[in-house]
Amino acid sequence: MPSSVTSTNLFRRLLRPAALCAGLAGCLLMLARAQNAGGLAAAARSIPVGVENLHAVLPSFDATGRRTSLITADVIRRVDDDRLYAEGFALEQYATDPEENLRIELLTAHYHMTDGVLRSTQRGKVTRGAFQIEGDSLIFDTRTSKGLMQGNIRTVIFDTGGNSGD
């Protein structure tokens, strides 16, 4: 039986991509704020040059003592004064609203502390409350708060509401 498209269903179908774009932009902005406040750059500078750290766990806290982020990696190595390399990298950003929490998972990651650029050329995943997006590569510039995920993109939008009539 052919389905009829009502204006409400059409509106929902058009609204979802817009909501996804807004959500991804919000995730990248949260990542930028955390990194500008210290986050990844501060944690990276605490790692000695040339030393390989296994099963690294690097938390970040705000002035009140609340944990704002957690970086974990199977292996982290500070390549030189400016660059950090990680394998099995995960960054979790904690917001006051748990729905706004963000998790980025990368098989390998390179972070340039001077330029503030986090990049991965292998498949990565960004997860936040209502959606999950995966792509073949990720580049994020913390100075401009702009990011780019490329390649075979897969997006899952979770049904967070009671209206799942589509």
Buried (B, 14 or more C-beta within 10 A) or exposed (E): EEEEEEEEEEEBEEEBEEBBEEBBEBBBBBBBBBBBBBBBBEBBEEBEEEEEBEEBEBEBEEEEEEEBBBBBBBBBBBEEEEBBBBBBBBBBBBBEEEEBBBBBBBBBBBBBBEEBBBBBBEBBBBBBBBBBBBBBBBBBBBEEBEBEBEBEEEBEBEEEEEEEEE
